[in-house]
Amino acid sequence: MSKTNSRRQFLTCTAAFGFTLAGPASIIAVASESTDADEAGAISAPEDLMREHGVLNRILLIYEEGMRRLKGNEHVSPEIFRKPADLVRSFVEDYHEKLEEKFIFPRFEEKKKLVHLVTTLKEQHQAGRRLTDVVLRFATPNEFEGAESRQEVIRSCQAHTYVSPARSARRQRIISSALSSRLSQRSQRAGRTI
């Protein structure tokens, strides 16, 4: 399956859950030197990344609702956790985070800016992948029957919902720094100061 098709499938599936698009808009500006959409009317790279972060936020809402139901002793199908975890693996981790690791983080490392924060984000990516492994392992029909397996799913989803806002805050710092630097450079080229 192509990345375009898997992205489309991912966005379609998460939209089916009825959650609104939300995400830290300022984080995406670093992805591209240009923030304008091309002449064909396509969305810009920063807008695309903002939407991708919004998808993760929707998944976290799904995890939170599934955990609430489990804690309330309501019947919950393992698919409530399995399908979002599959999307996290294929889209968030294997696509979106890989793009960050390949194209965004190296820019900061090469310029020796916010290297500690970039290192922390990389470590959080790895931790998130381990959490997704647990959800994928235990959110199956056979495994999910056991109380301990459900508790493992809850613990992993709680960790995801705890780590992701902190990760977003760190990204916000990285992007704010990049935007300030970029705006300053543009103003200097134009003969102005900010």
N, C-alpha and C positions, 0 to 999 in steps of 0.2 A: 504494500500500500504506500502511495507517495505521501510526502510530508503535507502537501496541500490537502489531500483527502483525509489524512488522519487529523489534521487541524480542523477541517470542516466537520468531521464526525465528532471530535471533541467538543467543539463549540455548540453543535446541535444537541448533543447529549446533555451538556450542562444547562443549556437554555431550557430544556424540557423540565428541569426541576423548578423553573419559574423564579429564579433569583435575579435580582437586578445587577447590572454590570457595575462593579466598583473596583477601584484599584488606585494605587499611588501614582498619579499621573506624572509627577515630576521625576520619577525614577527612570523613565524611558528615554529621556533626552540624550543620554550618553551613547545610545546605540547607533546614532547616525550623526555625521557632521551636519547634515541638512535635516531640518524639521518640517520641511514643506512636502506636501504630497506632489507626486509627479503630475504632468500635464494631463494624463489620461483620467485623472480623478481618483486614482488609487489612494488608499490611506498611507500616511507617512510611517516610517519605521518607528518613531516614538509612539504614535497612536497605536500601532500594531502591538508593541510591547505593553502598553498600558492595558489593552484589552486582554492580553495573555495573563497579566497579573490579576485582572478581574476574574478570570476563569478560576484561578486558584482560590480566590476569596469565596467564590460560590461553592467550591468543593468543601472548603472548611465549614461552611454553613450546613452542608449536607451531613458531614461528620458530626457536627454539634447536635443536629436534630436526631440522628441515629443514636448517639450516646444518650441523649435525654430520654428517648424511648426505652432503650435498654435499662437504664437506671430506674425507670418507672415501671419496670417489669412488664412492658408491653411486648407483644410479639414483633420481632424484627427479622426480616429476611437477611441472610448474609450478603445478598446482592446490594443492599443499601450501602454497604461498605466496600464490597468487591468492585463494583462498577466505577465508583469514583477513584478507587485506588488504581485500577487499570488505567484510567485517564491521567492520574498523577504520574504514573510510571511512563506512559507513552508520550504524553505531551509536555507536562511540566518538567519532568526529570530528564528524559531522553531527548527532548527537543529544546524547550525554552531554556532550561538551566545550562544545557550544553552550549547554546548560543552565547549566553552570558559568559561562560567560562572560556569560550574560544575568542570572542570578539570584544567584550566590554572589559572584563577583568585585566587582560593583558595591557590595555591602554594605561591603566592606573599603575600597574607594576612597572612598565617600561619608563614611565615618568616619575616613578618612586613617590606616588601620591596615594595616601590612604591605604597603603599596603596592608597594614594590620587589619583594617576593616574588610578588605578583599579576602584576606586569608580566613577571617572569621566566616564570611559568607560561603567560601568554598567548603569549610568544615561543616557548616550547616547544611549545605547541599548533600554532603555525604551522610550526615545524620538523618536527613529526611529520607534518603534512599533506603537506609536501614529500617526506618519506621514503616515505609511502604512495603518492604519485604515482609514484615510481621503481619500487616493487614492482609496482604495477598496470601500469606500462608494460612492464616486462621479464619478468614472470611470465606470459607468454602462450606457447602452443605454438611459434609461429614464433620469437619473440625468445629464448626460453629455451634454444634449441639452441646459441647462441653462448656461448663461454666468458666473454667480457667481460660479456654480459648476466647470466649467473649470478653473476659477481663483483659486479655492481651490486646485484643482489638481496641477496647476502650482506652487502655494506657497509650497505645501508639497514636490513636486519633487525638487524644488529649495533648500529647507531646507535639503533634503537628500543629494543633490550633494554638499552642503556647509559643512555639518557635517562630511561626510564620509572621506574626505581628512584630516581633523583635527583629526579624530579618528585614522586614519592610522598613523599619526605622533606620536600620544600618544602611540600606540601599538609599533611603532618603538623604542621609548625610553624604554619601558618595555623590549622588546626583546633584545635590545642592552645591557642593564644592565645584563640580564640573561645570555647572551652569554659571556660577559666579565667575569662574575663570574664563569661560567662553564669552560671556557678555562683556567682560572687561576687555578681552582681546578685540572683539568686534568694535567696541567703542573707540579703542585706541586707533584702530585702522581707519575709522571714520573721523578721527581727529577730535573726539569727544571723550570726556571722562564721566564715570558714573559714581 
